[in-house]
Amino acid sequence: MPMPFVPPRPGRTSSRRARPTARAASAVLSAALLVAVVATAPSAAAPAHSRTVPAAGPVAAEPTAVRANQLGYLPDGPKRATVVTTSTAPFGWQLRNAAGAVVASGTTTRPVTDAASKDATQLADFSSYTGTGRGFTLVVGGRSSHPFDIDAGLYEGLRSDAMAFFYQQRSGIPIEASLAGAAYARPAGHLGVAPNKGDTNVPCQAGVCDYRRDVRGGWYDAGDHGKYVVNGGLSTWLLVNSFERAKRAGTDGALGDSTLRVPERGNGVPDVLDEARWELDFLLRMQVPQGRPLAGMAFHKMHDAQWTALPTRPERDDQPRELHRPSTAATLNLAATAAQCARVYAPYDGAFAARCLDAARRAWTAAKANPDLLAPDSDGTGGGAYGDATVSDEFYWAAAELYTTTGETVYRDAVTSSPWHTSAGAFTDGGFGWADTAALGRLTLAGARTGLPAADTARLRASVTSAADRHLAVMSGQGYAVPIPASTYVWGSNGQVGNNAVVLATAYALTGSRSYRDGAIETLDYLLGRNTLGQSYISGYGEQPSRNQHHRFWAHQADASLPNPPAGSLAGGPNAGLQDPVAQERLPGCAPAACYIDDIGSYSTNEVAINWNAPLAWLAQFAAE
């Protein structure tokens, strides 16, 4: 029987984590540095281009010394692989097709010791090859990569699967077998049907309020059944922003109606907006109603009164649900995402767009009146705390969204008077996140047409490209081309990798410079297996994918009657802080980039979360174009 899961849940942020520990010793096999990992069998059929290999039970696997993107490469994109070797002499490499014929060859370059993994590496670059096909391998010094494809449609399946994650995380609606597959179908959770206690009539924590709210719907945040406004705000913004970017690029048809596996398909609204609206409706319900104390503010979060056991199906959660005190950060997340909603949804549902704008205005006014209602780090019983002691960045983000939508002077003045409007710290090497949102305001203002002076807009755009240049510089000095430095392998590092790739892709949209495009696409190589563990962190994709991410329903490792996570679910990734018992026991002394284990109990390295899958969905959409 699984033991109850009662962790001390710290927040999932980018820069507010412990520094990494020292590296563990690794075994040397011939000239290659190899690290043992453990994988278990997937429960569902693999999607197109996936190369997962079912197994009867746990198996030990050693990653090949030739680390490539296990899904593959785009014909006109970057094609690089990392060769792990202690030799400094170059090796000849051969690209072989499925029949074993050599179709390209060359010599490795750039001997470098990767700071995050301490791996001695060389680079094999076969970008000049533009042929297509399935089952290619890269052979270097007698060692072969896992097979991969080269195909213009390579990322179409991942685009769909990364978005389907959000449908399957929905609260308050049945998950249908026709959309998700039989293994993932389940009744609606948290609609007040026994044994559930909510979420249609949820009380506040003692002393917070004396009334109840209907806060049904939205997405379950991560592996638990909590729903958090600050993480929901960031995740919603990324999905809607992916549509805004695609619309400006003229490629939004791929996100249009009937393109995704959602129950609203066929309603005349782009499916990505249908999915985002499921969360937006929840965020709007979290606003304190008029006539109540703190009217216009947003409750920070709602979740179970106590941590539930692992596993626990959503419809079988019998814990009482509680609303937690409103916060300035949550209120500004509502203001920002509702303002974004107002402009993006207007062509499809004018009434909903107007409702969003009204909520955004009220939230802004309430936040201005209550600028210091901060969420504490101590409120972590039954759900994550998501504490945030600095909200000036949220004020800037919300003002940017409201100004972009309305053009009104009051919001423009709030933008231009904010120190974040000119601060060099809006973009950091570790990336933006739910607690660091100034970059979101910059990205919106840089990409939109506003009434700001031309020189101001040019400066904003230059700040995006400067940040992208720094990410490219970090990638170029590494063995695995990851857009985060060795010091930022923190809780949810894979989400930060994705967020920095969003900055790279936005720089490409602003400039047309191919270096930014290639950098964003190459980031997917890391997530799909070109890393020190030879691990694809995306379930259902690659020879060695994550299969046992921490989740209360997708919990096959804990209960064989339940499924593994569906294809397209991104693991949180290496976390040098080792903030769970499994990681502490199994990974002591790990190098920052190796502090990961595919075990359901390792919630600090292997959980899923909406704010990590959101940049993956954004990036997969970009790459699929």
N, C-alpha and C positions, 0 to 999 in steps of 0.2 A: 504493500500500500504506500502510495507517495506520502512523504512527510509534508506537513503544512509549510508554506513558504512565507516567512516573516522577515524580510530584509529591512535594513535601515536605508530607505531609498533616497540617496542624494539626487539632486537635479541632473538633467542631461544637458550640460552646456559645453561650450567649445573651449573657453579659456579659463574656467574657474575650477580646475581639477588639480590633483597632485602631480608633481613632476615624475617622470618615468624612473624606474629602477635600473640597476645595472644589468648587463647582458649575461645570460647563461652560456655555458660552454656548449658547443655544437659538435657533432661527429663529422668527420671528414671521410668521404667515400670517393676513392680515386682523387680526381682533381676537383670534385664537386662538394659543396657544402649542403648537406641534406638534413632536413628536420622532420621528425616523425609527427604525423597527425592521425587522428582517429575519425573515421566516418562510418555512418550507418546508412541503411538502405532508404531510399525515398519511397513514399507510399503512392505517388501518383505518376501517371505517364509523363514523360518529359515533353516539353514543347518543341516546336521546330527549332533547329539549330542547337538544341541542348544535347549534351553528350554525357548525361549522368549514367552511371553504371549500377544497376541494382545489385544488392548483396544480401545474403541470407541473414547476416547479423553483423555485429561490430567487426571491422577489419582494420588492420594497421596498414597505412600507406605511406610511402616515401615519395616526396615530390621529385620530379625529374630535375636535373641540373639546368635544363633549358626551360625557363619560365616564360610562357607566352599567354596571351589572352585565350582562355580555353573555349570561348565561344567563337572568336575569329576576328576578322578585320574587314574594313570597307575597302573596295578596290581602289578608291581615290583618297584613302585616308592614311595616316601613319601606320607603319607595320614594324614594330620593334619588339624584341624579346630580350630578356636578361639571362645571361649565362653565369651561373655561380661557379667560380673557379678560383683557386689560389694562385694560378699561373698568371703572370703578367705578359706572357707571350701571346700574340694573337692566334686565334683559331680560324680555320676555314669553316664556313657554314654552307649548308645546302638546303634549299627549299624543295621539298618533294611533294608531288601530287599523290592522290589516293592510290595510284598504280605503282608508286615508288620511283617514278621518273623525276630527275632533277630538272626543275623549271627555272631556278635562279640560284646564284651562288655568290659568295663574297667572303669578307674577312671581318672578324669581330674587332671592335674598337673600344676605347675609353675604359681601361682598367680603373676601377674606383672601388673603394670600400664604402658601402652604403652605411650612412651614419645611424639610421633607425634600426637596422637589422644586424650590423657589423659583418654582413656578408661581403666577401670579396667577389666582385662582379666584372663582367664585360658586356658590351652591347652588340647585338646582332640587328642590323637595320636592313630590312628588305622592302622598304617603302616603294622602291622603284618598280616592283612587280605589280602589275595591274590586272593580271588574269583573275578568273573567278573559278570557283568549284568548291567541293566539299572534301574533307578528309586530308587536308595538307598537314605535313609535319615539317618541323625545322630540326635539322640534324647538325650538331656541333660537336666536334671532337669525338665522334662515335656515340654520342648521347642524343636522344630524340625528345622533342616536346610532346605533349599531348596533341592529338589531332585537333584541327580547327578548320573553319570555313573561311573563304573570302567571297563575300556576297554583298551586293548593294542593298539587299533587303534584310541584312543580318539582324538589325535591331527592331524589326517590326514586332516580333513576338515579345520581346522584353518590354517594349512600349506598352503593349496591351496588358501584360502580366503585372508590371509594376503599378499600373493604374488599378487593376482588378484587386490588388491588395486592399485598397480603400473600401471597395464594396464589401469585401469579406470582413472588414473591421467595423462595419456599420452596427450600431446599436439601435434597437427598436424596430427591426424589420426582419422577416425571415430571409435567410440566405438560401436561394433557390438552386437546386441541383442543375437545372437547365442553364444556369449562368456560371456557377462555381464548380460543378462536378459533384457527383453523389457523395464523395468522401467529405466534402466541405459543407454540405447542406445542413442547416440547423434551424430550429425555431427562433423567433424573435426573442432577444434578451432584454430584460429590464423594462418591461411594459406593465409591471404591477401584477402579472399573472404568477400565482404561487408556484415555487417558493420565492420568486423575486419580490422585493419590497418597493420597487420603483422602476422607471424614473418619472412617472406621470404626476406624482404628488409628493415631492421631496421636501422634507423640512430642513431648516438650517441647523448647524451646530448650535449648541446651547449658547445663548448670549449674542448670536449673530443676527437673527431676525425671529419674528413671532408669526410667520406665515409660511405657506408652502408654495412651491413652484412646479409647473410642468416643464421639465427639462429633458424630455425624451429626445431620441435621435442622436445625431452626431456619430463620431468615430470613437471606438475604444482606442485609447492613446497608444498602448504598447502591448506588453504581454499580460497586463492586468485589465480590469474593467473600468478604470477611472477615465474621466473626461476632463480635460484641462484647457482653459481658454487660451493661455499663452502658447502652448504647444499647438493647439488647434489653429490659432491665428497664423502662426508661421507656416504651418503645413498648407492651410487653405490658400494663403497668399502665393505660395510657390506653384500650386496647381493652376490658379487663375492667371498668374504671371506667365506660366508656360503657354497659355492660350493667347494672352496679349502679345507675347513675343512672336508666336507663330502667325498671328493675324497681321502684324506689321511686316513680317517676312513673306506673306502671301501663301503660307503653308498650313493654314489652320484647318483645311479640309480634312486632314488626317485626324483631327480631334473633333470632327463634326458629329452630327446626329447619326446614331446607329454604327459608331466606330468602336465602341467599347462594350464590355459585358456588364451593363447596368439595366435595371428594370425600367428606367425611364426612356430607353432607346425608342426612337420613332415619334418623339413628342415635338420635333422641330427645333430643339435646343441642342447645342453641341454637348456631347456626352461628358466631356471633362467638366463643363459647367454644371451639369446635373449632379455629378459626383461631389463637386465642391459645395453645391447648395445644400447637400445633406448635412454638412458640417456648419455651414452658414446659418441654417435654420436653428440649429442647436445654439450657436453663439448668440443669436438674437434672443433666444429664450432665457439666456443667462443674464440678461440685462435687468437691473432692478426696476420694477414698474413705477410709473408716475404715482405720486401720492404716498410713497413709502420713503423712509429714511434712506439717504444716499441714492435717490432716484437718478437713473441714467448710468450709474456705475455698473460694472459687471462682476458677478461672483467669480472668484478666482478659479474655482474648480468644484467638482462634485465626484464623490466616489464612495466606496464602502467604508463603514465605520471601522472595520478591522481588515487586515490582510486576509485574503482567501487562500485556500489550499491550492497546491499545484498537483494535478490539473483541476479546474472547475469550469464546466461549460457555462456560457453566459446565462442561459435560461434556468440554470440550477443554482445560481448564486443566491443564497438566502440571507446575505448580510444587509442590514439597514443601510440606506444611502443618505448622504448628507451634503448640503450646500455649505461651502466654506466662505469666509468673509470676503466681501468685495475688495479688489485691489486696484491701484492706479495702473499697474502694468496690464492687468486683464482688460481694464476699461479701454486703454489705448490700443490694445490688440483688436478689440471690437471696433473701435473708431477707424482704425486703419483698414481692416479687411472689409468692413461694411462700406467704407468710402470707395474702395476698389470695386466692390460688388456693384455699387451704384452706377459706375460708368461702363463696366463690362457687360452687365446683364441688361442694360437699358434697351438694346435692340431686340431682345428676346422676351422680356417680361417687364414692362414699364412699371407696373404696380409693385413688383418685388424690388426693383431698383429704387423706387421712391421710398419704400419701407426701409431699405438699407441706408439710404442717405439720411433719413430722419433719425435712425438709430445712431449713425455715426456722429451727427451733429450733437445729439443729446449726450453721447458718451464723451465727446470732446469737452463740452461745457462742464460735465460732472467731474472729469479728470482735472480740469483747470481749477475747479473749486476744492478738489481733494488731491493735491499733488503728491502727498507723502503717505498715502495709505499703502504701505508696503507689505508684501507677502513674506512671512518669516520662513527661514530654513527649518525651523523646529516643527512645522506642521506636516509631519511625514508619517502619521499613523493611518494605515489603510490605503494610502496612495502617496505618490511623489509630492514633495513639498513645492518644487518650482519656485523657490524663493528668489527674489531679485531686489537688491537694495539700491539700484540705479535705474531710474526711469526717464532720464533726459533723452536717451536714445529712442525710447518708445514715443515720447512727445514729438520728436523730429519725424519719425516714420509716419505717425498719424497725421501730422500737419502736411507732410509731403503728399500723402494719398488724398486728403481732403482738398488741398490746393489743386492737384492735378485734375480732380473730378469737377470742382466748382469754379476754379479761377478766382476765388474771392480773396480780397485784400487781407482779411483777418488771418487766413491760413498762410498766405504768402509771407506776411510779416512774421508769423511764427516760424516758418521755414528759414527765412533769411537771418533772423535774430538768434537762431539756435547755434551754439558752438559746434554742433555736429555738421553744420552746413559747410564749414571750411576745415574742420579737424582732419589731420592726417590719420587719425585713429579709427575712422569709420570702417575702413577695411583692415583686417588684421591677417597675419599669416595663418592663424588658426581658423579663421573663417567666422562668418556670422552664425547666429543661432537664436534660440528662443529668448535668451537673456541679453543678446547683443544684436540689436535690430537697426542700428543707424544705417548700415549698408543697404537695407531694404529701401529706405527713403532715397538714398543716392541712386540705386538702380532704377527706381521708378522715375525720378526726375531726369535722369540721364537719357532714358529711352522715350519719354513722352514729349509731346509738344505743349509747352507751357508759356506763360507770359513773362518768365524770367528773362533778364537781359541776355543777349547772345553770348557775352563774355562769361556770364555766370554759368550758362548751360555748357559752354566749351570747357570750363574748369571742372564741372561735375563729370563730364564725359572723360576728361583727362584723368580724373581720379580713378575711374573704373579701369581704364587701360593701364594706368600705373600699377594698380593692384594686380591686374592680370600679368603684367610684366614680372612682378615679384614672384607670382606663382610659377611662371615659366622658368624663372631663374632657379627657384627651389627644385623644380623637377629636373632641370638639366644637370644639377650637381649630385643627383642620387643614382643609385643602381636600379631603382624600380620606377622612377618618374611619377612620384606621388606629390600632389600639390599642397602638402603640409610638411613642416619641418619635423625633425625627430622629437622635439620637445612637446609636440601637441598630439601624441597618441593618447587620447583621453576617452572617457565614456562617450560612445557614439562617434568615434573618429571617422568611421566610414561616411556618416552623414556630413561631417565637416569636409571630407574629400569631395563629396558631391556638391556641397555649397560653393566651394572654391571653383569647381568646374562650371557652375552656373555663372560665376563672375567672368571666367574665361570666355564662355559662349556669348555672354552679353557684350564683352569687348569686341568679339567678332561681329556681332550684329551692328555695333556702332561704327566699326572701321572697315570691315571686309577683309581684315588681315588674316591670312590663312594660318599663321602661327598660333593665333588664339583658337581657331577652329580645331586645329590638330591637337593642341594641348587639352582642350575639353574632351575630345574623343579618346585621346590616349589615357585619360584618367580612368576610363572604363576598363582598360587593360588591367590596372591594379585590382579593381573590384572583382574582376573575372579571372583571377588566378596568377597574374604576373606580380607575385609578391614573395616574401621570404618563406611563407608556408606552402606555396603552391596551392592556395586555397581560393576557390571561387566563393565569395561571400554572399552570392545571390542564389537562393534555393532554386533548383531545377535547371541551372545553367552551368555547364562545364563538367569536366571529368571528376573533379573533387569539390562538389558544392557543399555549402552549409545545409544541414538537414535537421538539426536539433535546436533551432532557435528557441529561446525562452518565451513560452506562450501558454496560456491556460487551456486553450482548446486545441491548438495545433501542437499536441503534446504526445506524439507517438512514443517517444523514448520513455515517458512516464506511464503511459497506458496504451497498450497495443491496439485498443479499440478506437483510438483517436488518430487523426492524420498527422503527418509531418506538415510543416508550413507549406503553403502553395507556392508554385513557381513564381519567381519575381519578388520574393520577400528578402530584404536586405538585413543581414546581421549587423549589429552595432559595430563590431570590429575591435581591433587591438586596443587595449586600455592598460597602460602601464601602471595605473593605480591599483589594479587587482582588488576590486571592491566587492568581491563576493567570495564565499568560502571555497567554492570549487576552484576558482582561479588562484586563490591564495595557496591551496594545497597542491595544485597541479603545475603552476607556472612560476614558482619562485625564481627570481633572478633572470627572468626573461628579458630579452632585448625589447625595446618599446614596440617595434613592429611585429614581434612574435608573441605578444601578450594576448593571445586569443585561444579559445578552445571551443570546439563545436559540441557543447554539452548543454542540455536544457537547464541545468542548475547554475550556469555561469551568466547570471543576468547582467553583469557589468561588462561582459565582452560579447554576449551572444543573444541579447534580446532583440526584438523587432520594435519599431516605433514609427508613427506616422511622419515625424519630422525627419526621419532618415529615408523612408521610402519616397517622400515628396521630392527631394532633389534627384533621386534615382529616376523617378518618373519624368521629371523635367529634362534630365540629361538624355534618357532613352528616346524621348520625343525629338530632341535636337539631333541626336545621332541617326535616328531613323529617317530624317529628311535628306 
